[in-house]
Amino acid sequence: MSKLIQIHPNDNVLIVRQTILPGDEETINGIAIVFDKTIGLGHKIASTSIAAGAIIYKYGVPIGSALNQLHPGDHVHLHNMKSDYIATYTLAKEFIHAK
């Protein structure tokens, strides 16, 4: 059974439904992806190529924009996506780790 699930047909990300471990392999849109790091439950994985600046869809609604080009299998998180709605999601790492 796949560790990834697509929630809505318009989503361009898949949701991790079971922790992905290094060496795990998943097929995403016909492409075999071997993961090289642990990706936790609930995180997002690109299901298709997403251009820099393009809208990222989860649950059928836009949740943000890609900061750079994303490829199928890429982990989509704060390092490569910004919220277009909630500024606190895009705080600089220096500020977050300064505490």
Secondary structure, 3 states (H helix, E strand, C coil): CCCEECCCCCCCEEEECCCECCCCEEEECCEEEECCCCECCCCEEECCCECCCCEEEECCEEEEEECCCECCCCEECCCCEECCCCHHHHCCHHHHHCC
